[in-house]
Amino acid sequence: MSRFAYRALTIAGEEKAGEVSAQDEAQALDLIARQGLTPVWLRSGSQPLPWWQREFSFSGKVAPLKPSEMGEFFTSFAALIEAKLPLASALGHCERQAKGRTRLQSALARARLSVENGSTLAQGLRDAAPVFPERWIAVIQSGEQANRLESVVRRAAETLASEERRRREIRAALIYPAILLLMSLLVVGMVIFYLSPTLLPVFTSTGREPPALLVTLNWLGEVLHMHWLGAIVALTVLIAAASALRTRYKDWLFPILLRTPLVGAYFRRIETAQICQTLALMMEGGAPLMQALSVLRGGRLRGPYRTLIEETSDCVAAGGTLTSALQRSDLIDPTAMILIAAGEQSDRLPTSLRSAALTLEGMISQTTSQFVRMLTPILTLLLGGSVGALILSTVTAIMDLNEIAF
């Protein structure tokens, strides 16, 4: 199926623009005519967005929707289809609710048109734009195939809401450290650009050697003052390079973090929880284990876990169990491993996977809260000590000047 953008006239003579999914131009024209429209322009491809609404990316790839946007969409959509609205009408309501968020609104409009033209919801979201992660499209597809779309969408909405709630808690807890860091930078800037240029000439006039720290800060201030444009350009290039190389950097750093005490256990819980959530959502939607593992293989798992799921999929395809395959590696959290084994033995694997995901989410939230509570006093001591040492050295220099004066 290909996308065709069109402009057409209604019966009242008004111009309307839209898109349809069709095998060829003849079928596209037929679909437009069935809507009571007279086509005046048709071309292959989607409607182009105005340049100010287009997304810019250093990597050249279109980024998926934000988790908060995905959560809002799934929550609204779940409520609408539970109220027995047709899929196209439900997508239309979500499209109107997304007014002002161009990417989501445009993607939902294209998905609605696909559904109106006879596509399934999963196919409509897949054809709409590459902003919907394949993981969630596969979950919806399994729910449609098993006639459990309502429960699957509700489960997906609850999962996304839980993830967004954890992110909000972390952001809220980091507000105070961020304010502390900002104030520290302001104090350092005052010393660099105001105090050091004021004190150095006094030392020079008296023939006394100024403190090394004061000389260094003054030199730094002069460099930034003379080459401020170059500093801004260098900072911009550095941020752009870090953004472009972010994926490679994470792939290189992640295996090291997994081998780090305490930190490794935390990241193992995060990755294990994501695996359990996806498997539970797929299997509760009626998908067999092999299909759920296939979705995981095509997802955004990090290096070691991608290899683990590939090996697990091959083992299960050869007749092995999920437990025996996962036990070959120490990448899976032990708590989840116990629940998965119990679920397979009692033939209640989807329920056990859901329980494992919920248990790990609670443990992750608790660990995150403890870390953030520890981070605040640690940052206070580090930043306060650094700024205090800087101010102390400045005060010492001022006292030296007083001794010279008297």
Secondary structure, 3 states (H helix, E strand, C coil): CEEEEEEEECCCCCEEEEEEEECCHHHHHHHHHHCCCEEEEEEECCCCCCHHHCCCCCCCCCCCCCHHHHHHHHHHHHHHHHCCCCHHHHHHHHHHHCCCCHHHHHHHHHHHHHHHCCCCHHHHHHHHCCCCCHHHHHHHHHHHHCCCHHHHHHHHHHHHHHHHHHHHHHHHHCHHHHHHHHHHHHHHHHHHHHHHHHHHHHHHHHCCCCCHHHHHHHHHHHHHHHCHHHHHHHHHHHHHHHHHCHHHHHHHHHHHHHCCCCHHHHHHHHHHHHHHHHHHHHHHCCCCHHHHHHHHHCCCCCHHHHHHHHHHHHHHHCCCCHHHHHCCCCCCCHHHHHHHHHHHHCCCHHHHHHHHHHHHHHHHHHHHHHHHHHHHHHHHHHHHHHHHHHHHHHHHHHHHHHHHHC
